[in-house]
């Protein structure tokens, strides 16, 4: 019996392959009728929100692996480690997969991850700038891993992590 997770996996494969996600195409790929798929996801919007929710759940598992009460630096390094991992692929960009729904999908995504990047109340400009610098490094790594553009060696990844930790400890001057 086909479950929601099977439908999400089929939609993710379409994104990974650069194909359009529609109710018809996903139903066809998974061997369901459109009516069978609509039983689980009544609209394309609900399917796309399901994709975003899946990414959020994967991110939440990663972020939950941080210390019990992580500070902003711990959260940022957790994000960077994940962004540089092989766990990332183009399906992580589900919130960008449908132009007509992009605003709603992005709002859902941003709401879920905002708590991890909430360091705007930090008044120390050196600390806040260091956090922002490492976030930009992590965002770049996330996009790169999702698009598969660079082949970064294990040694290079470790060096980037080391430099980022140094930035967070010493700040940006």
KOLLUM-36979 format. One line per 5 residues: their letters; for each residue x, y, z negated of C-alpha. Coordinates in steps of 0.1 Angstrom, whole numbers. Layout:
% KOLLUM-36979
a = X,Y,Z  ...
% end
This chain:
% KOLLUM-36979
xxxxx = 0,0,0  14,34,10  18,58,-18  25,96,-20  62,90,-25
xxxxx = 63,71,8  46,100,26  71,125,11  100,103,22  86,102,58
xxxxx = 82,140,58  117,144,45  131,122,73  114,145,98  131,175,82
xxxxx = 165,157,82  160,149,119  151,185,127  116,175,136  83,193,129
xxxxx = 63,182,99  26,179,106  -1,157,92  -4,138,125  34,133,129
xxxxx = 39,120,93  8,98,95  21,83,128  56,78,113  44,60,83
xxxxx = 17,39,101  -13,56,87  -42,73,104  -45,110,98  -76,103,77
xxxxx = -55,79,56  -28,106,50  -54,132,43  -66,110,14  -33,118,-3
xxxxx = -26,153,11  -57,170,24  -39,198,41  -5,205,56  0,231,29
xxxxx = -5,204,2  20,181,20  45,209,22  40,217,-15  45,180,-22
xxxxx = 79,183,-4  89,213,-25  77,196,-57  99,166,-48  130,188,-44
xxxxx = 121,206,-77  119,173,-95  153,162,-82  168,195,-93  151,193,-127
xxxxx = 167,159,-133  201,174,-124  196,204,-146  183,184,-175  217,167,-176
xxxxx = 233,198,-191  239,203,-228  209,205,-251  209,243,-252  229,253,-222
xxxxx = 241,289,-219  241,307,-186  276,296,-177  267,259,-184  236,262,-162
xxxxx = 256,278,-134  283,252,-134  256,224,-135  241,240,-104  275,243,-87
xxxxx = 284,207,-94  251,196,-79  253,219,-50  287,204,-41  275,168,-45
xxxxx = 265,144,-18  230,144,-32  221,174,-10  206,171,25  185,193,47
xxxxx = 153,181,31  163,203,1  153,232,23  117,221,24  106,255,13
xxxxx = 119,268,47  105,241,68  72,258,79  73,294,89  36,300,83
xxxxx = 38,287,48  73,300,39  62,327,15  40,303,-5  66,275,-4
xxxxx = 94,299,-15  73,314,-43  67,278,-56  104,270,-54  116,303,-70
xxxxx = 91,299,-99  105,265,-107  142,274,-106  141,310,-120  146,299,-156
xxxxx = 180,284,-146  192,317,-130  177,341,-155  208,360,-166  196,395,-155
xxxxx = 192,405,-191  229,401,-197  242,436,-202  280,428,-200  286,436,-163
xxxxx = 318,415,-162  299,384,-174  268,391,-152  291,396,-122  309,364,-129
xxxxx = 276,345,-131  264,361,-98  297,353,-81  295,316,-91  259,315,-81
xxxxx = 268,328,-46  295,301,-44  270,275,-54  243,288,-30  269,287,-2
xxxxx = 279,251,-12  242,241,-13  236,254,22  267,238,35  260,204,20
xxxxx = 224,206,33  236,215,68  266,193,67  289,218,83  321,215,63
xxxxx = 339,184,53  352,194,19  376,169,3  373,157,-33  404,177,-41
xxxxx = 390,209,-26  357,204,-44  375,201,-77  396,231,-69  364,252,-62
xxxxx = 350,239,-95  382,249,-114  382,284,-98  346,289,-106  351,279,-142
xxxxx = 379,303,-144  357,331,-130  331,323,-156  356,323,-185  375,354,-174
xxx = 349,374,-156  352,394,-125  375,425,-128
% end
